[in-house]
Amino acid sequence: MKTIIGSIVAATAASACCLGPVVFSLMGAGALGAAAVRLEPLRPLLLPVTGAFLVAGFYTTYRRGPAQACGPGENCHPRANKMARTLLWIATAVVVLLVTFPYYMCAVAVKMAAGKVDGVTNVDVSLEEKRASVAYDPAKTTPRAIAEAITKGTGFTAEPEAAVRN
């Protein structure tokens, strides 16, 4: 049970770099979200810890115990082991969601932050390129204002590039 809890805690900490900005932005506390981004350098260290906790959990849950002395007609398979297995698989699903969270949620956080700027009409985010393309009304806003909104709302450093007219 301790390994299950440990794996969820480690996965949550590993995902805090993107989970934090979204949660705090939704609560209206963008500065706290920016602070959570500082955990991103720890992600490569926390992900193996998460994996180690899960491996330990699977090992302790699925290993064969010592032979039990069972009489005829007795049930020697403990019910607690079934519950532990169920909880372990639920924890594994939670860990997978938390570990993959940054890959799909960071884009949402950037879109939300840029979309709050008056005059922004469309935002496309590419995580692979670490770039956002923003369509906006130049009469209402500037690329600098959009970049500042993204930085303030998510904690990610955003710098405007040269505008491309379509």
Secondary structure, DSSP 4 states (H G I P E B T S, - for coil): -HHHHHHHHHHHHHHHHHHHHHHHHHTT-HHHHHHHGGGGGGHHHHHHHHHHHHHHHHHHHHS--PPP---TT---S-HHHHHHHHHHHHHHHHHHHHHHHHHHHHHHHHHHHHHTSTTEEEEEEETTTTEEEEEE-TTT--HHHHHHHHHHHH------------
